[in-house]
Amino acid sequence: MPASKQAVTVSYFYDSTRNSYRIISVDGAKVIINSTITPNMTFTKTSQKFGQWADSRANTVFGLGFSSEQQLTKFAEKFQEVKEAAKLARDKSQEKIETSSNHSQESGCETPSSTQASSVNGTDDEKASHGPAEAHLKSENEKLKLALTQSASNVKKWEIELQTLRESNARLTAALQESAASVDQWKKQFSICRDENDRLRNKIEELEEQCNEINKEKERNAQLSKRLEALESEIQEKERELKDLRKQGEIIPQLMSECDFVTEKLEASERENQNLEDKVRSLRTDIEESKHRQRHLKMELKNFLEVLDGKIDDLHDFRRGLSKLGTEN
């Protein structure tokens, strides 16, 4: 179940008092994650942006979602580094415990022999002189026995914890197997969702095409509406013209009588016009004849003038001859 509805900060924390590493996340005053990292833990990527690990001590499987695959990879690498550091810390602790246990066993074996030697071979003076040393050795022996007992109890506790860890590992293995099955189920659901998404995307594209067709149809309807309004206005205009024509039709008989009168006058005018045209043609004929006569008269006049000029020249010659004769006489 989700531990937080918003993004929170997840940090790695080193607990120096317990020599352990933790993953901690706090949302306000609420602790969301407090998980101690052990060397047996494994961080598993379940998707491109989601990962999880199992905490056997808390008996909880923690999961984290990230905004990008890079952040998930970075967290997984840091998890591996901290797990290695936890393993090194555990190994160092075990070395210290083993060293302390070995030291306690060696001291416990050597001390009785030295004590026995002191009690058998020593004199009263030696006993008196070695009394404080024996008391010190006894106190040290008691301390070592107590440390050995504590070490044995720690060994039992560690065996119990090891058994608990084994059981937790078994549970974690089962949880991981269940998680793997869940991953397969999620993959199937993801495939189904992806197919459904593709189908819905295709449906959306079809609906968008239908919407485009509807918009085009609306535009055509708007154009047809405008055309219809224009036709209605034209029809109204034609109706007004028809009404005017009907009004004019009421005066058609009068117009017909006037038209007959005008027709008669027109026919009379046409007859007069015909007469005038006949007269014009006659006048044109007369004019042509007059022009012909004028041309003929012009030619005769020209000939006459030429003859007259010849006569005048002859007369001038005759006068010059007379003058010449008068001068000679």
RODOLUM-115030 format. One record per residue (C-alpha): x, y, z. Coordinates in steps of 0.001 Angstrom, whole numbers. Layout:
+---------+---------+---------+
!      c1 !      c2 !      c3 !
+---------+---------+---------+
!       X !       Y !       Z !
...
+---------+---------+---------+
//
This chain:
+---------+---------+---------+
!      c1 !      c2 !      c3 !
+---------+---------+---------+
!       0 !       0 !       0 !
!    1299 !    3538 !    -682 !
!    3151 !    5093 !    2267 !
!    3071 !    8657 !     900 !
!     932 !   10491 !   -1640 !
!    3713 !   12939 !   -2518 !
!    7418 !   12831 !   -3367 !
!    9661 !   12416 !    -305 !
!   13414 !   12346 !     302 !
!   15053 !    8938 !     867 !
!   18487 !    8975 !    2580 !
!   21209 !    6500 !    3574 !
!   22202 !    6779 !    7268 !
!   25152 !    5257 !    9172 !
!   24329 !    4343 !   12792 !
!   27699 !    4508 !   14581 !
!   26330 !    3146 !   17878 !
!   25136 !     -60 !   16231 !
!   27724 !     -42 !   13429 !
!   24966 !    -434 !   10838 !
!   23581 !    1307 !    7784 !
!   19948 !    2337 !    7384 !
!   17588 !    3668 !    4710 !
!   15456 !    6408 !    6248 !
!   12625 !    8534 !    4845 !
!   10486 !   10990 !    6813 !
!    7298 !   12773 !    5715 !
!    6852 !   15601 !    8203 !
!    6609 !   13918 !   11624 !
!    5830 !   10501 !   10100 !
!    8620 !    7951 !    9596 !
!    7867 !    6208 !    6288 !
!   10995 !    4046 !    5892 !
!   13430 !    2850 !    8606 !
!   15172 !    -194 !    7186 !
!   18510 !   -1635 !    8373 !
!   20673 !   -2788 !    5459 !
!   22184 !   -6266 !    5764 !
!   24631 !   -7997 !    3393 !
!   21916 !  -10477 !    2390 !
!   19544 !   -7793 !    1105 !
!   18961 !   -7408 !   -2620 !
!   17504 !   -4391 !   -4406 !
!   15390 !   -5537 !   -7357 !
!   14295 !   -3375 !  -10305 !
!   10700 !   -4328 !  -11050 !
!   10233 !   -1777 !  -13829 !
!   12001 !    1149 !  -15475 !
!   11090 !    3522 !  -12607 !
!   10321 !    1199 !   -9668 !
!   12419 !    -976 !   -7358 !
!   12011 !   -2875 !   -4087 !
!   13878 !   -4719 !   -1328 !
!   12814 !   -6980 !    1566 !
!   13680 !   -6251 !    5222 !
!   13503 !   -9521 !    7191 !
!   13846 !   -7765 !   10556 !
!   10894 !   -5491 !    9838 !
!    9153 !   -8317 !    7954 !
!    8334 !   -5757 !    5247 !
!    8929 !   -5368 !    1532 !
!    9733 !   -1736 !     724 !
!    9178 !    -283 !   -2741 !
!   10260 !    3038 !   -4245 !
!    9118 !    4820 !   -7376 !
!   11378 !    7286 !   -9172 !
!   10730 !   10037 !  -11695 !
!   13344 !    8660 !  -14117 !
!   15287 !    5483 !  -14828 !
!   18578 !    7330 !  -14161 !
!   17524 !    8056 !  -10562 !
!   16533 !    4401 !  -10084 !
!   19929 !    3227 !  -11386 !
!   21744 !    5699 !   -9129 !
!   19795 !    4499 !   -6074 !
!   20499 !     832 !   -6940 !
!   24250 !    1525 !   -7264 !
!   24266 !    3342 !   -3907 !
!   22329 !     437 !   -2349 !
!   25009 !   -1995 !   -3559 !
!   27798 !     226 !   -2148 !
!   26092 !     506 !    1255 !
!   25429 !   -3254 !    1305 !
!   29159 !   -3906 !     729 !
!   29989 !   -1432 !    3510 !
!   27542 !   -3235 !    5843 !
!   29212 !   -6548 !    4980 !
!   32657 !   -5126 !    5804 !
!   31337 !   -3721 !    9102 !
!   29863 !   -7122 !   10007 !
!   33127 !   -8916 !    9141 !
!   35126 !   -6502 !   11313 !
!   32710 !   -7009 !   14211 !
!   33024 !  -10791 !   13902 !
!   36843 !  -10523 !   13842 !
!   36786 !   -8445 !   17036 !
!   34455 !  -10935 !   18728 !
!   36556 !  -13930 !   17663 !
!   39736 !  -12212 !   18875 !
!   38127 !  -11421 !   22226 !
!   36816 !  -14996 !   22540 !
!   40185 !  -16546 !   21744 !
!   41893 !  -14257 !   24222 !
!   39393 !  -15210 !   26903 !
!   39889 !  -18939 !   26283 !
!   43675 !  -18654 !   26391 !
!   43591 !  -16648 !   29604 !
!   41123 !  -19067 !   31165 !
!   43368 !  -22049 !   30404 !
!   46581 !  -20465 !   31598 !
!   45345 !  -18909 !   34802 !
!   44371 !  -22117 !   36679 !
!   47767 !  -23685 !   35950 !
!   49590 !  -20687 !   37308 !
!   47321 !  -20608 !   40302 !
!   47854 !  -24305 !   40921 !
!   51572 !  -23870 !   40655 !
!   51496 !  -21154 !   43204 !
!   49469 !  -23237 !   45632 !
!   51598 !  -26390 !   45350 !
!   55135 !  -25144 !   45048 !
!   54942 !  -21897 !   46969 !
!   55781 !  -21384 !   50676 !
!   53829 !  -19284 !   53098 !
!   56089 !  -16322 !   52403 !
!   55601 !  -16772 !   48735 !
!   51865 !  -17015 !   49297 !
!   51981 !  -13831 !   51284 !
!   54068 !  -12068 !   48663 !
!   51953 !  -13337 !   45776 !
!   48586 !  -12675 !   47428 !
!   47810 !   -9398 !   45630 !
!   48914 !  -10880 !   42303 !
!   46648 !  -13875 !   42818 !
!   43750 !  -11623 !   43687 !
!   44395 !   -9585 !   40555 !
!   44606 !  -12763 !   38481 !
!   41389 !  -14044 !   40010 !
!   39605 !  -10799 !   39178 !
!   40968 !  -10928 !   35658 !
!   39920 !  -14566 !   35430 !
!   36407 !  -13673 !   36579 !
!   36261 !  -10897 !   34002 !
!   37431 !  -13304 !   31297 !
!   34890 !  -15906 !   32389 !
!   32194 !  -13261 !   32277 !
!   33383 !  -12186 !   28797 !
!   33439 !  -15845 !   27711 !
!   29913 !  -16339 !   29035 !
!   28827 !  -13161 !   27299 !
!   30555 !  -14338 !   24119 !
!   28796 !  -17716 !   24359 !
!   25468 !  -15991 !   24864 !
!   26285 !  -13731 !   21932 !
!   27110 !  -16798 !   19853 !
!   23743 !  -18308 !   20755 !
!   22051 !  -15019 !   19989 !
!   23873 !  -14850 !   16668 !
!   22883 !  -18425 !   15905 !
!   19276 !  -17511 !   16646 !
!   19622 !  -14392 !   14502 !
!   21261 !  -16478 !   11769 !
!   18348 !  -18900 !   11892 !
!   15990 !  -15930 !   11794 !
!   17883 !  -14570 !    8822 !
!   17678 !  -17936 !    7090 !
!   13946 !  -18049 !    7692 !
!   13710 !  -14439 !    6501 !
!   15737 !  -15365 !    3431 !
!   13323 !  -18212 !    2761 !
!   10408 !  -15817 !    3143 !
!   12201 !  -13287 !     977 !
!   12843 !  -15950 !   -1645 !
!    9164 !  -16816 !   -1613 !
!    8341 !  -13105 !   -1704 !
!   10737 !  -12607 !   -4608 !
!    9199 !  -15542 !   -6445 !
!    5772 !  -14089 !   -5763 !
!    7130 !  -10715 !   -6858 !
!    8461 !  -12300 !  -10059 !
!    5041 !  -13830 !  -10640 !
!    3543 !  -10427 !   -9912 !
!    5992 !   -8897 !  -12388 !
!    4875 !  -11394 !  -15012 !
!    1274 !  -10552 !  -14177 !
!    2118 !   -6847 !  -14372 !
!    3806 !   -7427 !  -17713 !
!     678 !   -9166 !  -18983 !
!   -1474 !   -6360 !  -17627 !
!     919 !   -3851 !  -19151 !
!     672 !   -5619 !  -22512 !
!   -3119 !   -5630 !  -22208 !
!   -3095 !   -1949 !  -21217 !
!    -734 !   -1134 !  -24085 !
!   -3017 !   -2923 !  -26548 !
!   -5984 !   -1127 !  -25025 !
!   -4047 !    2134 !  -25262 !
!   -3305 !    1488 !  -28945 !
!   -6958 !     669 !  -29536 !
!   -8053 !    3817 !  -27719 !
!   -5462 !    5862 !  -29639 !
!   -6821 !    4506 !  -32912 !
!  -10338 !    5225 !  -31669 !
!   -9285 !    8772 !  -30779 !
!   -7794 !    9219 !  -34248 !
!  -11040 !    7961 !  -35783 !
!  -13032 !   10324 !  -33568 !
!  -10724 !   13194 !  -34511 !
!  -11295 !   12389 !  -38180 !
!  -15032 !   12281 !  -37522 !
!  -14756 !   15603 !  -35687 !
!  -12906 !   17051 !  -38667 !
!  -15643 !   15756 !  -40961 !
!  -18259 !   17227 !  -38615 !
!  -16436 !   20568 !  -38625 !
!  -16275 !   20485 !  -42423 !
!  -19980 !   19606 !  -42501 !
!  -20664 !   22513 !  -40148 !
!  -18731 !   24824 !  -42453 !
!  -20720 !   23523 !  -45431 !
!  -23943 !   23981 !  -43453 !
!  -22896 !   27526 !  -42567 !
!  -22179 !   28249 !  -46241 !
!  -25515 !   26691 !  -47220 !
!  -27264 !   28771 !  -44553 !
!  -25697 !   31919 !  -45958 !
!  -26656 !   30825 !  -49464 !
!  -30199 !   30090 !  -48248 !
!  -30442 !   33532 !  -46663 !
!  -29217 !   35090 !  -49914 !
!  -31788 !   33067 !  -51900 !
!  -34538 !   34055 !  -49468 !
!  -33614 !   37711 !  -49884 !
!  -33606 !   37224 !  -53678 !
!  -37029 !   35532 !  -53464 !
!  -38354 !   38436 !  -51419 !
!  -36931 !   40835 !  -54002 !
!  -38544 !   38830 !  -56817 !
!  -41831 !   38795 !  -54929 !
!  -41679 !   42570 !  -54631 !
!  -40909 !   42806 !  -58350 !
!  -43794 !   40416 !  -59086 !
!  -46067 !   42531 !  -56940 !
!  -44992 !   45611 !  -58861 !
!  -45577 !   43743 !  -62131 !
!  -49037 !   42756 !  -60954 !
!  -49772 !   46355 !  -60173 !
!  -48462 !   47268 !  -63583 !
!  -50575 !   44457 !  -65083 !
!  -53683 !   46220 !  -63861 !
!  -52901 !   49139 !  -66221 !
!  -51982 !   46882 !  -69145 !
!  -55371 !   47400 !  -70945 !
!  -54834 !   51120 !  -70842 !
!  -51301 !   50608 !  -71978 !
!  -52580 !   48323 !  -74762 !
!  -54983 !   50975 !  -75994 !
!  -52234 !   53525 !  -75816 !
!  -49997 !   51035 !  -77569 !
!  -52597 !   50592 !  -80349 !
!  -52850 !   54332 !  -80713 !
!  -49101 !   54628 !  -80785 !
!  -48968 !   51743 !  -83260 !
!  -51376 !   53514 !  -85574 !
!  -49356 !   56676 !  -85270 !
!  -46241 !   54648 !  -85866 !
!  -47734 !   53065 !  -88965 !
!  -48778 !   56508 !  -90232 !
!  -45302 !   57763 !  -89474 !
!  -43852 !   54760 !  -91268 !
!  -46021 !   55498 !  -94302 !
!  -44959 !   59120 !  -94187 !
!  -41410 !   57976 !  -93699 !
!  -41776 !   55692 !  -96730 !
!  -43086 !   58592 !  -98781 !
!  -40250 !   60727 !  -97552 !
!  -37803 !   57979 !  -98396 !
!  -39291 !   57766 ! -101878 !
!  -38939 !   61510 ! -102202 !
!  -35388 !   61289 ! -100888 !
!  -34564 !   58587 ! -103428 !
!  -36146 !   60724 ! -106138 !
!  -34192 !   63721 ! -104961 !
!  -31061 !   61637 ! -104856 !
!  -31728 !   60542 ! -108403 !
!  -32310 !   64145 ! -109407 !
!  -29139 !   65128 ! -107606 !
!  -27189 !   62408 ! -109379 !
!  -28605 !   63547 ! -112686 !
!  -27840 !   67151 ! -111760 !
!  -24320 !   66158 ! -110831 !
!  -23988 !   64301 ! -114096 !
!  -25248 !   67328 ! -115985 !
!  -22915 !   69554 ! -114031 !
!  -19980 !   67311 ! -114889 !
!  -21075 !   67350 ! -118499 !
!  -21454 !   71149 ! -118412 !
!  -18069 !   71439 ! -116755 !
!  -16524 !   69413 ! -119529 !
!  -18309 !   71464 ! -122163 !
!  -17322 !   74649 ! -120364 !
!  -13767 !   73447 ! -120177 !
!  -13762 !   72649 ! -123841 !
!  -15332 !   75986 ! -124526 !
!  -12737 !   77752 ! -122457 !
!  -10001 !   75901 ! -124239 !
!  -11492 !   76930 ! -127583 !
!  -11935 !   80428 ! -126253 !
!   -8334 !   80496 ! -125091 !
!   -7304 !   79357 ! -128545 !
!   -9427 !   82047 ! -130100 !
!   -8032 !   84639 ! -127768 !
!   -4528 !   83538 ! -128616 !
!   -5399 !   83781 ! -132259 !
!   -6889 !   87184 ! -131650 !
!   -3756 !   88302 ! -129887 !
!   -1686 !   87013 ! -132730 !
!   -3953 !   88797 ! -135152 !
!   -3677 !   92027 ! -133167 !
!      83 !   91737 ! -133053 !
!      39 !   91154 ! -136785 !
!   -2156 !   94229 ! -137280 !
!      66 !   96275 ! -135054 !
!    3066 !   95104 ! -136921 !
!    1452 !   95972 ! -140224 !
!     484 !   99406 ! -138946 !
!    3970 !  100029 ! -137813 !
!    5402 !   99021 ! -141122 !
!    2986 !  101285 ! -142970 !
+---------+---------+---------+
//
